[in-house]
């Protein structure tokens, strides 16, 4: 249990031993039953009805496919139409008293698997796995051009551009950033890649691909003039970057889970050119 959750439960008198609220300095005995209610507050944003594509669900976690063009979480500027609104609506319809706790996050126009915890305790456990590199993520991307080698590692530090920009760039003053790549298929001027982020910097895959000279098709921020023009000819409104696969050990059951998105970045998008 995270220290933040423990502190919150302590100050709310929500730590029970044999049904009686106790403080953390209470000495327990063999056979005592310790109960911790994991109550979740209703969010400030509205629950919404809308389709969600569930890839996996149990009492502790939920994994869904997020479409391109959808935000993960509401903001002050946009309180509706996000994945969080729909998931909370699903919880309400299915009678689950759960909250929206994203473990993995995707840019608005990146699509594929998003992993969610159903309560703050499981969220903390999954975040610990994530910080230790135990959430193995694989993305598929369709790029303009491609690497000469079929496999390799992109090792280039990433820093934020000066404010007010929210974009990133490769810079020696940035944080260490590494991405493994594998060529899955080559066709004409395009390449399908499997990308495995070793670190987790903002926009890392998009920045690394652009830096290496093979920008992701449909990327409006990091594409080159040529790749953006080809993307316009193809009618691409978002980058062809899919969170395709996620492998991790379930923090409660101890079972290894390997989840795959039913979406992909494939050559169907470029066959019209």
N, C-alpha and C positions, 0 to 999 in steps of 0.2 A: 504494500500500500504506500502511495506517495506521501511525503511529509505534508504537502499542502492539503491533501484529503484528510489525513490524520488530524491535522490542526483544526480543520473545519468541523469534523465530527466531535472532537474534544470540546470545542467551545459551544457546540450545539447540544451537548449532553446526549450524544447519539451512540455512545459505546456502552453496550449492555453485557453484564455478566449474570447469567441465570435470570434474565428478565429485569434486572435492576441497573439503572444508569450508574456507571462508575467512571472515575477519572483514570488517566493513564498510569498513575502511580499505584493503583490498586493491585494487590498481590493475588494472583489467581492460584487455584489448586487443581490437582488432577481431577478430571471429571467435570469441571466447570464448562458451561456452554457460553461461548462468546458470540454475541449477535451484533451485526453492524448493518443498519438499514441504509441502503444506497438510494436515497430519494433524489429525484431529479426535478429541478425547477422547470416550469413552463417557459419556453423562450419568449423573447420580446417580439419576435417576428411571427407572422401568421402561418398556421398549417394550411397546406394546399392539396387539393386533389389533383392528381396527374400521374402519368405512367412512370414507374421506375422499373428498371430491368434488374432483377435480383439474380446474382450469380451464386451466392452462398448465404445461408442464414442459420444461426442457432441462438441459444439464449443469451449469448455474450457478444457476438459480432454480426455484422451485416456487410456484405460486399456487393456493390452494384456497378453497372456500366453507366458512366456519365457520358451523355452526348456532347459533341462540340457545340460551343456557343452558350453553354450554361455555366454560371458561377457556382462555386462550391457553397459559399456562405453569403448571407445577406450583408449589406453595408448600409451606411446612412443614405447613400445615394440610390440604393436598390434593395428594397426590403422584400420583394416578391420574385417569383420565377426562378429561384435557385434550387440546387439539389437539396439543401437543408429544408426548405419549405415543403418539398414533396416527401422527403423521408419522414419528417414529423407528421405530415398528413397520413402517411402509411402506418406509422405507429398508432395514431389515434384510431384509424379504421380497424386495425387488427387488435386493439385492446392492450397494447404494450405501453407500459409506463417507462419509456426510455427517452434519452436525450440524444442530440446529434453531436457526436464526438469524432470528427475526422482524424484518422491516423495518417493516411496518405492524402496529398492534395495535388490537384492538377490545375494548370492555367485554364482560363475560360474556354479557349479554343483547342485545348488538348483533350482527347477523349479516351475512354477505357475505364479500367478498374479503379474504384475508390473504396478503400477499406475504412469501415466505421466501427467504433466501439459503442456498446449500448449503455454503458455507465462509466463513471469517472475512474473507478478502480481498474477495470479492464483497459481503459484508455491509457492509464499510467503504465500498466504492464506492457502494452504494445509499443508505447513510446520508448520504453527502456530497450526493447528489442530493436527498434528503429535506430536509436542512438548508437547501439553496438554493431550496427550493420547486419543484423540478423533478419531483416526484411529484404529478401532478394527480389529486386524489381527489374523487369525486362520490358523495354519499349520497342515498338516497331516504328520505323520512320521511312518515308520515301523522300529521297534527296535528289537534287540536281547535281550531276557529276557523281563522284564517289571516290573512296580511297583507293590507292594503288594496291595495297595489301588487302587480303581477305579478312584478316583479324589484326587487332592492335589495341593500343591504349592511347587515348588523348589525354595528355598531362599538361594542362595550361591553367594558371590561376585566374580567377574571375573576381572582378570588382564592380561596384556600382558606378554608373556614370554620374557626373556631378548633378546635384539637384537643380531644377525640379524633376529631371528625368527619372523614370522608374526602371529604365533598361540597364543591362549589364554589358561588360566588355572584358575581353582578355587583357589582363594587366599584371605586370610583375609585382605591383603593390597589392594585388588581390589575394584572396584566400585560395589555398591549395584545392584544385578541382581535377578529378580524374574520371574518365568515362571509357569503358571497354566497348569495342564495336566488333561486330561480325557481319560480313556481307552475306545476305540471304539469297539475293538474286540481282542480276544486272540485265538491263534492257535499254538499248540505245543510249541515251544521255542520262538515264535515271538508274538509281540503285536503291534496293530495299535493304535496310540495315536493322540488325538487332542491337540495341543500345542498353548497356547496363551501367547506371550511375554508381560509381564507388563512393563518391561524395554526393551531397545533396544541395547544391547551390541553386538559387533562383535562376530559372531559365537556362540551367546548365547545358542540357542537351542541345538546345537551339543555338546557344552561343558557341559551343564547341564545334558543332557541325559547320556553322558559318565560318568560324575561324580557320577550319581546316580546308575550306574551299569547296565544300559540298553542302550548301544551305538546304534546309528542309523546305520542300515545296509547300506553297501556301502561306509561308511565314511572312507577315506584313512588316515585322519589326527588324528581323535579322537577315532577311533574304537580300541577295544582290539585285541589281537592276535587271539582269537577264533572268534570274530565277523568278522574280516577281512578275515580269512580263509574261513568261511562260505560264505562271500560275493564273494570271488573268485570262490568258487564252484558254486555259483548261476550266475556267469558271470556279476556281478554288477560293472559298471564302475563309478558310482557316487552315492552319498547318496540318500536314499529314503526319501526325505524331500520335501514336496510340499506346497507352499503358496496357500492354498485352498480357503480362504474366506476373504473378505475385506468389512467392513461396516463403513460408514461415512456419514456426512451431506455435501451435495454438497455446496461448498463455494459461489457459485453464485446464484443457484436456491433455496437453502435452503431445497431441497428434500433429504430424506434419501435414500442412495444407498446401496444395498447389492449385491456384485459381487462374483461370484463363478467360480473358475477355472474349466476347463473341463478335467484337469489332476488330478492325485491322486497318493498316495502311498498306494498300495493295495497288497493283498496276492497273486495275480497272479505272482508276482515277486519271490515268494518263493515256489510255488507249484511244481517246478521241482526238489526240493531237496529230 
